[in-house]
Amino acid sequence: MNTLREKAFMPVDQEEKELMESIERSQWQPVDNLDQERKHAIKAARNTLKKDKRINLRLSQKDYHQIQIKALEEGIPYQTLISSIVHKYLNGSLIPRT
């Protein structure tokens, strides 16, 4: 495997590394009810991503403009950026700059 390809498929964490190794060892088996399993997975993904609560948030003018600028830089709506920041904070994956 060349270096570029190796870098493209580097696991992001231990869990992903273990999954990749299990695939390489041919430990995965097909399921009998693929359509049912697919529907179940799609439903779970939709429920995970569903945003069904609305909040009002007051920000200073400066913070509001900075969030809009960051969202433009990321190429996403500013509401999505705010939601992502909250989500990362609650999951403990928001890493402070040092």
C-alpha positions as CSV (number, residue, x, y, z in Angstrom):
1,M,0.0,0.0,0.0
2,N,1.5,3.4,-0.9
3,T,1.9,6.2,1.6
4,L,-1.0,8.3,0.3
5,R,-3.4,5.4,0.4
6,E,-2.2,4.5,3.9
7,K,-2.9,8.0,5.2
8,A,-6.3,8.1,3.6
9,F,-7.4,5.0,5.6
10,M,-5.7,5.7,8.9
11,P,-8.2,4.9,11.7
12,V,-9.4,7.9,13.7
13,D,-9.6,6.1,17.0
14,Q,-9.1,2.6,18.6
15,E,-12.7,1.5,17.9
16,E,-12.3,2.3,14.2
17,K,-8.9,0.5,14.1
18,E,-10.5,-2.6,15.7
19,L,-13.3,-2.5,13.1
20,M,-10.9,-2.2,10.2
21,E,-8.8,-5.1,11.5
22,S,-12.0,-7.3,12.0
23,I,-12.9,-6.6,8.3
24,E,-9.4,-7.6,7.2
25,R,-9.7,-10.8,9.2
26,S,-13.0,-11.6,7.4
27,Q,-14.9,-11.7,10.7
28,W,-18.0,-10.0,9.3
29,Q,-20.9,-12.1,8.2
30,P,-23.9,-11.1,6.0
31,V,-27.3,-10.8,7.6
32,D,-30.3,-12.8,6.5
33,N,-32.7,-9.8,6.7
34,L,-30.7,-7.1,5.0
35,D,-33.7,-4.9,4.1
36,Q,-35.0,-4.9,7.7
37,E,-31.6,-4.2,9.1
38,R,-31.1,-1.4,6.6
39,K,-34.4,0.2,7.6
40,H,-33.6,-0.1,11.3
41,A,-30.2,1.6,10.7
42,I,-31.7,4.4,8.7
43,K,-34.4,5.0,11.3
44,A,-31.7,5.1,14.1
45,A,-29.6,7.6,12.1
46,R,-32.5,9.9,11.4
47,N,-33.5,9.9,15.1
48,T,-29.9,10.6,16.0
49,L,-29.7,13.6,13.7
50,K,-33.2,14.9,14.2
51,K,-33.3,18.4,15.7
52,D,-36.7,18.8,17.3
53,K,-36.1,21.5,19.9
54,R,-35.8,25.2,19.2
55,I,-34.1,27.7,21.5
56,N,-33.7,31.4,21.6
57,L,-30.2,32.6,22.3
58,R,-29.0,36.1,23.0
59,L,-25.5,37.0,21.9
60,S,-23.5,40.1,21.8
61,Q,-23.3,41.8,18.4
62,K,-19.6,41.0,18.3
63,D,-20.1,37.3,19.0
64,Y,-22.9,37.1,16.6
65,H,-20.8,38.5,13.8
66,Q,-17.8,36.3,14.7
67,I,-20.0,33.2,14.6
68,Q,-21.3,34.2,11.2
69,I,-17.8,34.7,9.9
70,K,-16.6,31.3,11.2
71,A,-19.7,29.6,9.7
72,L,-18.9,31.2,6.3
73,E,-15.3,30.0,6.6
74,E,-16.6,26.5,7.3
75,G,-19.2,26.7,4.6
76,I,-22.1,25.9,6.9
77,P,-25.1,27.9,8.3
78,Y,-24.3,29.7,11.5
79,Q,-27.1,27.9,13.3
80,T,-25.4,24.6,12.4
81,L,-22.1,25.8,13.7
82,I,-23.7,26.8,17.0
83,S,-25.4,23.4,17.3
84,S,-22.1,21.6,16.5
85,I,-20.3,23.6,19.2
86,V,-22.9,22.7,21.8
87,H,-22.9,19.0,20.7
88,K,-19.1,18.8,20.9
89,Y,-19.1,20.5,24.3
90,L,-21.7,18.1,25.7
91,N,-19.8,15.1,24.4
92,G,-16.5,16.3,25.8
93,S,-14.9,16.6,22.3
94,L,-14.6,20.3,22.3
95,I,-10.9,20.9,22.6
96,P,-9.7,24.3,23.9
97,R,-6.9,26.1,22.0
98,T,-3.5,26.1,23.7
